[in-house]
Amino acid sequence: MYNWFNKQGRLVQCILLLIPFVNWLIEILVRGDKFIKKGGVINLLMLILAVVSFGILGWVDLVWCLLFNNLLFAA
């Protein structure tokens, strides 16, 4: 899921992160995939934050994606 998200165009990424419930779901799937493949404390913390933030992290990642073309702490 992480690779799929990064292969999308910047506009598609921003649209996915702009829609309220979709951004929360995308955050959980991308962060979960990243944690399963790479492991690590930061990836685990970001996954937990994505689950409990109910989309707030998605808005932060929308701005981050606009500026740097990837998700916060997911590079």
C-alpha positions as a Markdown table, in Angstrom:
| # | Residue | x | y | z |
|---|---|---|---|---|
| 1 | Met | 0.0 | 0.0 | 0.0 |
| 2 | Tyr | 2.9 | 2.4 | 0.8 |
| 3 | Asn | 4.4 | 1.8 | -2.7 |
| 4 | Trp | 1.0 | 2.2 | -4.4 |
| 5 | Phe | 0.4 | 5.5 | -2.6 |
| 6 | Asn | 3.9 | 6.8 | -3.6 |
| 7 | Lys | 3.3 | 5.8 | -7.3 |
| 8 | Gln | 0.2 | 8.0 | -7.5 |
| 9 | Gly | 0.5 | 11.5 | -8.8 |
| 10 | Arg | 0.7 | 14.3 | -6.3 |
| 11 | Leu | -2.9 | 15.5 | -7.2 |
| 12 | Val | -4.3 | 12.0 | -6.5 |
| 13 | Gln | -2.4 | 11.8 | -3.2 |
| 14 | Cys | -3.7 | 15.2 | -2.1 |
| 15 | Ile | -7.3 | 14.3 | -3.1 |
| 16 | Leu | -7.0 | 11.0 | -1.1 |
| 17 | Leu | -5.7 | 13.0 | 1.9 |
| 18 | Leu | -8.4 | 15.7 | 1.5 |
| 19 | Ile | -11.5 | 13.5 | 1.9 |
| 20 | Pro | -12.2 | 13.1 | 5.6 |
| 21 | Phe | -12.9 | 9.3 | 6.1 |
| 22 | Val | -10.7 | 8.3 | 3.2 |
| 23 | Asn | -7.6 | 10.1 | 4.6 |
| 24 | Trp | -8.0 | 8.2 | 7.9 |
| 25 | Leu | -8.3 | 4.9 | 6.1 |
| 26 | Ile | -5.3 | 5.7 | 3.8 |
| 27 | Glu | -3.2 | 6.7 | 6.7 |
| 28 | Ile | -3.9 | 3.5 | 8.6 |
| 29 | Leu | -3.2 | 1.3 | 5.5 |
| 30 | Val | 0.0 | 3.1 | 4.4 |
| 31 | Arg | 1.4 | 3.4 | 7.9 |
| 32 | Gly | 0.5 | -0.2 | 8.7 |
| 33 | Asp | 2.1 | -1.4 | 5.5 |
| 34 | Lys | 5.2 | 0.6 | 6.3 |
| 35 | Phe | 5.4 | -0.8 | 9.8 |
| 36 | Ile | 5.0 | -4.4 | 8.7 |
| 37 | Lys | 7.7 | -4.1 | 6.0 |
| 38 | Lys | 10.2 | -1.9 | 7.8 |
| 39 | Gly | 9.4 | -2.2 | 11.5 |
| 40 | Gly | 10.8 | 0.4 | 13.8 |
| 41 | Val | 9.6 | 2.5 | 16.7 |
| 42 | Ile | 8.8 | 5.6 | 14.7 |
| 43 | Asn | 6.7 | 3.6 | 12.2 |
| 44 | Leu | 4.8 | 2.0 | 15.1 |
| 45 | Leu | 4.2 | 5.4 | 16.8 |
| 46 | Met | 3.0 | 6.9 | 13.5 |
| 47 | Leu | 0.6 | 4.0 | 13.0 |
| 48 | Ile | -0.8 | 4.3 | 16.5 |
| 49 | Leu | -1.1 | 8.1 | 16.0 |
| 50 | Ala | -2.9 | 7.5 | 12.7 |
| 51 | Val | -5.4 | 5.2 | 14.4 |
| 52 | Val | -6.2 | 7.4 | 17.3 |
| 53 | Ser | -6.1 | 10.8 | 15.5 |
| 54 | Phe | -9.3 | 10.0 | 13.4 |
| 55 | Gly | -8.0 | 11.9 | 10.4 |
| 56 | Ile | -6.1 | 14.8 | 12.0 |
| 57 | Leu | -2.8 | 13.3 | 11.0 |
| 58 | Gly | -4.3 | 13.1 | 7.5 |
| 59 | Trp | -4.6 | 16.9 | 7.3 |
| 60 | Val | -1.0 | 17.3 | 8.6 |
| 61 | Asp | 0.1 | 14.8 | 5.9 |
| 62 | Leu | -1.8 | 16.7 | 3.3 |
| 63 | Val | 0.2 | 19.8 | 3.9 |
| 64 | Trp | 3.4 | 17.7 | 4.2 |
| 65 | Cys | 2.6 | 16.0 | 0.9 |
| 66 | Leu | 2.1 | 19.3 | -0.8 |
| 67 | Leu | 5.4 | 20.5 | 0.4 |
| 68 | Phe | 7.7 | 17.4 | 0.3 |
| 69 | Asn | 5.8 | 14.9 | -1.9 |
| 70 | Asn | 5.6 | 12.1 | 0.8 |
| 71 | Leu | 4.0 | 11.4 | 4.1 |
| 72 | Leu | 5.4 | 12.7 | 7.4 |
| 73 | Phe | 8.1 | 10.3 | 8.8 |
| 74 | Ala | 7.3 | 7.7 | 6.0 |
| 75 | Ala | 10.3 | 8.3 | 3.7 |
